[in-house]
C-alpha cells in the first residue's frame, strides 16, 4: 500500500511547503496531490513540485472536466508527465454545479458521458494519433457547419513520455464509479468507509470491471484519510467532525449534495438530513456534533500504533491501494515522524 498526501500551504508559503515535501519524499512519501477547487490552478503548482522532487508521483486532485477542452487536458497531462519524467497521474472529476456554474459560468451537464469522451480523446492524443472523435458531447475536429470549416485532424507535436498516462477518477455516484472501474487506472472515492464500501459501491465496481480492458491492469483505489498516530492521537478525531459536517451539510444545495447522499447510503440518512438542516441554517457547530462517531472513526486513520495498524488492515481488506493522509497536527516534524511510523506499519 502506498502513502500519498495533498499539500496545504494556508499556514505558510508555497515554496516553504514544497521544501518540506522534499523531506517527506526522503522518508517514504509515495505521492503528492494538488487540489483545484476555485483556488489557484493545480497545473502551475504541480510543475514546480515536479522540478523540486525526484521520486514521488504527482497527482492532480482534481482537475474539473468542464473547464478545459479534452485536447488541452491531454496536452497538460503530457506536459506534466514530461517535466516529471513520467511521474504524473491525471486526476479528474466532475466537481459540482455550484462551482462549475457559479464560478466558471459553464453548464453542468452529463458528467458521466463527458468523462468517458474526455478519457477517450486524451488517450488518442497520448498515442499521437490524429484526433478524430465524434461523440455526443465532443466532436473533433469541429464540423464545418459549426465553425470556419478550416479545422483538420492534428496529432500532438511532441512525443509523450508515456502513451498511457494513468487516469484517476474522483467518483462516488453509482454511474461514475462504474465508469471509473471500466476506464480508469485509479478510482478515488471520498470519505471511504471500509466496512460499508462493498455494500455501497460493490455492484458499480463489478459492472465496470466486467467491461474493463485488461491492458489497464487492476483498478487501484486511492482514498483520503484524516491522519494522526501515537499516544493521545485519538483526541484529534474531534477535528474530523467539522470537515464531515461541511461536506454532508454544506457542499451542495438541498437535494443536490453528493456527500449527503453518500452518508445516507452508508446508513446515516436521518443524521445526514439533520446535519444538513443545521448547517444550512448557520448552526455549524451543532451540525458537527451530530456527525456519528462510527462515521468519524471509519473514514479516518487516527489512534495509537496498534489502532492505526488495525485500521490499515481494514482499508487493505476493502481494496484500498493508496492512503492519502491529511495530517491533523500540521507541525512538520510531527508529520514527518508520523509518516515514518505509518510506513513502518505498512
NUBA-163557 format. One record per atom (N, C-alpha, C, CB): x negated, y negated, z. Coordinates in steps of 0.2 Angstrom, whole numbers, plus 5000, padded with zeros to 4 digits. Glycine has a CB too. Example, Ala and Ser with C-alpha at 12.3 -4.5 7.8 and 13.67 -1.06 7.14 Angstrom:
// NUBA-163557
493450285039/493850225039/493450165039/494350225045/493650115035/493250055036/493650005039/493050035029/
// end
This chain:
// NUBA-163557
499650065000/500050005000/499649945000/500550005006/499749894996/499349834995/499649775000/499349804988/499249725001/499549675005/499449605001/499149665012/499949575000/499949504997/500149455002/500349504991/500149385000/500349335004/500449274999/499849315009/501049235001/501149174997/500749115001/501849154997/500549074997/500149015000/500648965002/499648984996/500548925008/500948875010/500448825013/501448895016/500448755010/500048705012/500348645015/499548685006/500948655018/501348605021/500948575027/502048625023/500548615030/500148585036/499448565034/500148645041/499248575028/498648555026/498648545018/498148605028/498048525016/497948515009/497948575005/497348465008/498048574998/498048624994/497348654994/498248614987/496848614993/496148644992/495948674998/495648584990/496048645004/495848675010/496248745011/496048635016/496848755009/497148815009/496848865005/497948805007/496648844999/496348894994/495648914997/496248864987/495248875000/494648895003/494748945009/494248835006/495348945012/495448995017/495649055014/496048965022/496049045008/496249105004/495649145002/496649084998/495049115000/494449144998/494249195004/493949094996/494249165010/494049205016/494549265017/494049165022/495149255016/495649315016/495549365011/496349295016/495349345005/495149395000/494549435002/494949354993/494049405006/493449445008/493649495013/492949395011/494249485017/494349535022/494949585020/494649505028/495149585013/495549635010/496249615008/495649675016/496349545007/497049525004/497049544997/497149445005/497549574994/497549604988/497949564983/497949674988/498349514985/498749474980/498949414983/499349514978/499049354979/499249294982/499749264977/498649244983/500349244979/500849214975/500949144977/501449254976/501249104972/501349034972/502149024970/500948984968/502548994974/503248984973/503348934968/503648974979/503948934965/504148874961/504848864962/503948884953/505048824966/505748814968/505948754964/505848804975/505948694968/506048624965/505448584968/506748594965/504848624968/504248594971/503748574965/503948644976/503148574967/502648574961/502648634957/501848564964/502448634951/502448694947/501948744950/502348674939/502148804948/501648864951/501048864946/502048924951/501148854940/500548864935/499948834936/500848854928/499948764938/499348724939/498948754945/499548654940/499348774950/499048794956/498748864955/499548794962/499048904951/498848974950/498148974946/499349014946/498148924942/497548914938/496948894942/497548864932/497048854947/496548834952/496348894956/496748774956/496848934959/496648994963/496249044959/497349024965/496449044952/496049094948/495349074948/496349094941/495149014948/494448994947/494148994954/494448914945/494449004959/494149004966/494149074969/494548954971/494449124966/494449194968/494149234963/495149214970/494049294965/493749344960/494049414960/493049354962/494449424965/494749494966/495549494966/494449534971/495849454970/496549454971/496949444965/496749404977/497449484965/497949474959/498349404961/498549534959/498449364956/498849304957/499549314953/498449244954/500049294957/500749304955/501149244955/501049364960/501549234950/502049184950/502649204954/502249154943/502849164959/503349194964/503949154965/503049224970/504349124961/504449154954/504449094949/505049194953/504349104943/504549054938/505249074935/504049054932/505649014935/506349024933/506449034926/506748964935/506849084924/506949104917/507249044912/507349164916/507548994915/507948944912/507448884910/508548924915/506948874913/506548814912/505948814907/506248794919/505848874904/505348874899/505648914893/504648904901/505448904887/505648954882/505249014883/505448924875/505549074880/505249134881/504549134878/505649194877/504349104872/503649104870/503249064874/503649074863/503449004877/503048974882/502949014888/503348904884/503349044891/503249094896/502749144895/503949124898/502749174889/502249214887/501549184886/502449254880/501549124883/500949094882/500549074889/501049024878/501049054893/500749034900/500549094904/501349004904/500849154903/500649214907/499949234904/501149264906/499949234897/499249254894/498749204896/499349254886/498849144896/498349094898/498149104905/498649024898/498549124910/498349134917/498049204917/498949134921/498249244913/497849314913/497149304911/498249364909/497049254906/496449244903/495949214908/496449194897/496149164912/495749124916/495649164923/496049054918/496049214924/495949254930/495549324928/496549264933/495349334922/495049394920/495549454921/494449404923/496149444919/496649504919/496949514926/496349564917/497049464930/497249474937/497949444938/496849444942/498349424933/498949394933/499549434933/499049334928/500049424937/500649454937/501249404936/500849494944/501649414931/502149364929/502749384933/502349364921/502849344938/503449354942/504049304940/503349334950/504549334938/505149294935/505749304939/505249304927/506249254938/506849264942/507349214939/506849264949/507949224941/508549184938/508649124943/509149214938/508349124949/508449064953/509249064955/508248994951/509549004955/510249004956/510548934953/510349004964/511148934953/511448874949/511348804952/512248884948/511248804959/511148744962/510448714960/511148754970/509948754959/509348724957/509348714949/508748774959/509548764945/509448764938/509948704935/509748834935/510548704938/510948654935/510848584939/511748674936/510748594945/510648524949/510048494948/510748544956/509448524947/508848494947/508548494940/508248534951/508748544936/508448544929/508948524924/508248614927/509648524926/510148504921/510248554915/509948434918/510148614917/510248674912/510748714914/509548714911/511148734910/511748784911/511448844914/512248794905/511748874919/511548934922/512048984920/511648934930/511849024915/512249074912/511849144910/512649054906/512249194910/511949264908/511249274910/511949254900/511149274917/510449294919/510149354917/510449284927/510549414917/510349474916/510149484908/510849534917/510649454904/510449454897/509849414895/511049434893/509849354898/509249314896/508649344898/509349244899/508649374904/507949404907/507749464902/508049434914/508249504900/508049554895/507649534889/508649604894/507949484886/507749454880/507049414881/508249404877/506949384886/506349354888/505749404888/506449304894/505949454892/505349504893/505249534886/505649564897/505749544882/505549574875/505149534871/506249594872/505349464871/504949414867/504249414870/505349354867/504149404876/503549404879/503049464877/503549404887/503349524877/502949574875/502749574868/503249644877/503149544863/502949534856/502349484856/503549504852/502449434860/501849384860/501249414862/502049324864/501249454868/500649484870/500349534866/500749514877/500749564862/500449614857/500249584851/501049664855/500249514850/500049474845/500449494838/499349484843/501049514839/501549524833/501849454831/502049574835/501949444825/502349384823/503049394827/502449384815/503249334830/503849334834/504449334830/503749284840/504749384830/505449384826/505949414831/505349424819/506449384833/506849404838/507549374836/506649394845/508049424836/508749394835/509149424841/509049414828/509349384846/509649414852/510349374853/509249414858/510649384858/511249344860/511049274862/511649384865/510549274866/510349214869/509749174866/510249224876/509349214862/508749184859/508649204852/508149194863/508549164847/508349184841/507749144839/508949164836/507249184837/506549154835/506349194828/506049174841/506149154823/506149084823/506949054823/505849054816/506948994824/507648954824/507948964817/507648884826/508548984816/508848994809/508848924806/509549014810/508848924799/508848854795/509448814797/508748874788/510048844798/510648804799/510648774806/511248844798/510148794810/510148764817/509548714817/510048814822/509148704812/508548664813/508348634806/507948694816/507748624805/507548594798/507448644793/506848564799/507448714795/507348764790/506548774789/507648744784/506148744792/505448754791/505048804796/505048684792/505448824801/505148874806/505048944802/505648884811/504448964804/504249034801/503949074807/503749024795/503949144806/503649184811/502949174812/503849264810/502749164819/502049154820/501849204826/501949084823/501149214826/500949254832/500449214836/500549324829/500349234842/499849204846/499149194843/499849234853/498849134843/498249124840/497649164844/498049054840/497749164851/497149194855/497349264855/497149164862/496849304857/496849374859/496949384866/496249414856/497549404869/497649404876/497149454879/498349424878/496949444885/496549494889/496949564889/496449474896/497549564890/497949624891/498549614886/498149644898/498749664883/499349664878/499949684883/499249714873/499849704889/500449724893/500249684900/500549794894/500449624901/500449594907/500949614911/500449514906/500849634918/501349654922/501949604923/501049684929/502549624923/503149584924/503449604931/503649584918/503549554935/503849564941/504549524941/503349544947/505049564943/505749534943/505949524950/506249574938/506149464952/506449454958/507249464957/506349384961/507449514960/508149534959/508449564965/508149584953/509149554967/509449584972/510149604970/509549534978/510449574964/511049594962/511049664958/511349544957/511549704958/511549764955/511349774948/512249794956/511549724944/511349724937/510649704936/511849684933/510449654940/509749634939/509249684942/509649564943/509449724947/509049774950/508949824945/509249794957/509549844942/509449894936/509049874931/510249914934/509049814929/508649784923/507849794926/508849714922/507749774932/507049774934/506749844934/507049754941/507249894936/507049964936/506949994929/507550004939/507249964924/507149984917/506549954914/507849964913/506449884915/506049844911/505349824914/506349794908/505349814921/504849784924/504349824927/505049734929/503749804928/503249844931/503349844939/502549824930/503549784941/503649774948/504349744950/503149724951/504649764955/505349744957/505149704964/505849794958/505449644964/505349604971/506049584973/504949544969/506249624978/506949604982/506749564988/507249664984/507249524990/507149484996/507449515002/507349414995/507249505008/507549525014/507649605013/508149485015/507149635012/507249715011/507349745018/506549735007/507849785018/508049825024/507849895022/508849815026/507349925025/507149995023/507650045024/506450005026/507950035030/508450085032/509150085028/508650075039/509250035024/509850025020/509750015013/510349975023/509150015011/508949995004/509250044999/508149985003/509150105001/509350154996/510150154995/509150224999/510550145001/511250135000/511450074996/511550125007/511050024997/511249964993/511049964986/510949894997/510449984985/510149974978/509950044975/509449944979/510050104978/509950164975/510250174968/510050214980/510850164968/511250184961/510950134956/511950174962/510850074957/510550024952/509850054950/510549954955/509450064955/508750094953/508750154949/508350104960/509150204951/509250264947/509450254940/509650314951/509950204939/510250194932/509650164928/510850144933/509250114931/508750084927/508250124925/508550024931/507950174930/507450214929/507650264924/507250254936/508250284923/508450334918/508350304911/509150354919/508250244910/508150214904/507450184903/508650154902/507050194908/506350164908/505850204903/506050174915/505450154900/504950184895/504350214900/504750124891/504150274899/503650304903/502950264903/503550374901/502850224897/502250184897/502250134902/502250154890/502750114905/502750064910/502450084917/503450034911/502450154917/502250184924/502750184929/501650144926/502550204935/503050204940/503250134943/502750244946/503850124944/504050054946/503750044953/504850044947/503449984954/503149964960/503649914964/502449924959/503649914970/504149874974/503749834979/504649914978/503849764978/503449714982/503949674986/503049664977/503849674993/504349644997/503949595002/504749695002/504349535003/504049485008/504349505015/504349415006/503849495020/504049515027/503749455031/503749585029/504149425036/503849385041/503349435045/504449355046/502849405047/502249455050/501949425056/501749465045/501849465061/501449455067/501249515070/501849405072/500649525072/500449585075/500049575081/500149635070/500149615087/499749605093/500149595099/499249555092/499749595105/500149585111/500549515111/499649585117/501149525113/501549465113/501849445106/501249405116/501749475101/501949455094/502749465094/501649505089/503049505098/503749515097/504149445099/503949565102/503849405103/504249345104/504349295098/503849305110/503849305093/503949265087/504449295082/503249275083/504749345084/505349375080/505949315080/505649435083/505949275085/506449225085/506449175080/506549195092/505749165077/505649125071/505949145065/504949105070/506149205065/506449235058/507149215058/506349315058/507549205063/508249195063/508449125059/508449185070/508049075060/508249015056/508149025049/507848955058/507649065047/507549075040/508049115037/506849115039/508349165040/508849205038/509549165038/508949275043/509649125043/510249085043/510249035037/510249045050/509649015035/509548965029/509849005023/508848935029/509549065022/509749095016/510449125016/509249155015/510649155021/511349185022/511849125022/511349235028/511649075026/512149025026/512148965022/512048995033/511548945019/511448885016/511148885009/511048845020/510948945006/510648945000/511148964995/510049005000/511548914993/512148934988/512748904991/512149004986/513248894987/513948874989/514348934991/514348844983/514848924995/515348974997/515549014991/515848945002/515549074992/515749114986/515249124981/516349094983/514649094981/514149094976/513449094980/514149044971/513349134985/512749144989/512549214988/512849114996/512049224984/511749294983/511549324990/511249294978/511249284994/510949315000/511449335005/510449265003/512049295005/512649305009/512949375007/513149255009/512949385000/513249444998/512749505000/513249444990/512149495000/511649545002/511749565009/510949525001/511849515013/511949535020/512549575021/511949465025/513049555018/513749595018/513649665015/514249555014/513249675010/513149735008/512749785013/512749735001/512349745017/511949785022/512349805028/511349735024/513049785028/513449805033/513649745038/513249855037/513449685036/513549625041/513949575038/512849595043/514549595035/514949555031/515249495036/515549595028/515549525042/515849475047/515349425049/516149515052/514749445051/514249405053/513949355048/513649445056/513949375042/513749335036/514249275035/513649375030/514849295035/515349245035/515349195040/516049275034/515249215046/515249165052/514549125051/515249205059/514049155049/513449115049/513449065043/512849165047/513849075038/513949035033/514348975035/514249065026/514948995038/515348935041/515048895045/515948975044/514648915050/514248875054/513748835051/513948915060/513348865046/512848825043/513048775039/512448875039/513548785035/513848735030/514248675034/514348765025/514348695040/514648635044/514148595048/515248665049/513548615047/512948575050/512748605057/513248505051/513048665059/512848695065/512348745064/513448725069/511748725062/511248775060/510948815066/510648735057/510848785072/510648825077/511048875079/510448775083/511748865079/512248915081/512248965076/512948885082/512148945069/512148995064/511549045065/512048965057/510949015067/510349055068/510449105074/509749015070/510849085079/510949135085/511449185083/511349095090/511849185077/512249235075/511949285071/512849205072/511349275069/510949325065/510849385069/510249295062/511049445066/511049505070/510349535071/511349565066/510149555077/509549575079/509249635075/509549595087/509749675073/509549735069/509249705062/510149775067/509549655059/509349625053/508649595054/509849575050/508549555059/507949525060/507349575061/507949485067/507449625064/506949675065/506849715059/507249725071/507349735055/507249775049/506849745044/507949795046/506949675043/506649645037/505949615039/507149585034/505749625045/505149595047/504549645049/505249555054/503949625050/503449665052/503149625058/502849675046/503449645063/503249605070/503149655075/503749545071/502649645079/502649685086/501949705087/503049745085/501849755092/501249775094/500949815088/501249825100/500349845088/500049885083/500449945081/499249895084/500649975087/501050035086/501650025083/501150075093/502049965085/502649955082/502649935075/502949895086/502049895073/501949875066/501849945062/501449825065/501449985065/501250045061/501850085059/500750085065/502350085064/502950125063/503350085058/503350135069/503450025058/503749985053/503449995046/503749905055/502849995045/502450005039/502650075036/501750005040/502750125040/502950195038/503650195035/502850245044/504050155039/504750145036/504850115029/505150105041/504450055028/504350025022/504150075017/503949965022/503550115018/503250155014/503750215012/502650185016/504150235017/504650295015/505250265011/504950315022/505350195011/505850175007/505650155000/506150105010/504950164998/504650154992/504350094991/505250154987/504150054996/503849994995/503050004994/503849945002/502749964989/502049974987/501649914989/502049994980/501949854990/501649794992/502049764997/501449754986/501649745003/501949705008/501649635007/501849735015/502049585006/501849515006/502049475012/502249475000/501449465016/501549445023/501649365023/500949465027/502149345028/502249275029/502049265037/503049255028/501449255038/501149245045/501549195049/500449225045/501849215055/502249175059/501749125063/502649215063/501149145064/500649105068/500249075062/500249145073/500249015061/499848985055/499148975056/500148925053/498848985062/498148975064/497749025059/498048995071/497248995056/496949035051/496549095054/496448985047/496249085059/495849145062/496349195065/495449115068/496949175067/497449225069/497649265062/498049195072/497849225057/498049255051/497449305048/498149205045/496849285049/496349325046/496249395050/495649285047/496249385057/496249445061/496849495061/496149425069/497449465060/498049505059/498049535052/498649455059/497749505047/497649545041/497249605041/497449495035/496649595045/496149645046/496549705050/495549625050/496949685055/497249735058/497749775054/497649705064/498149735050/498649775046/498249815041/499049715042/497749795038/497349835033/497149895036/496749795030/496949895042/496649955046/497250005047/496349935053/497849975049/498450015050/498650055043/499049975053/498550015038/498750045031/498250105029/498749995026/
// end
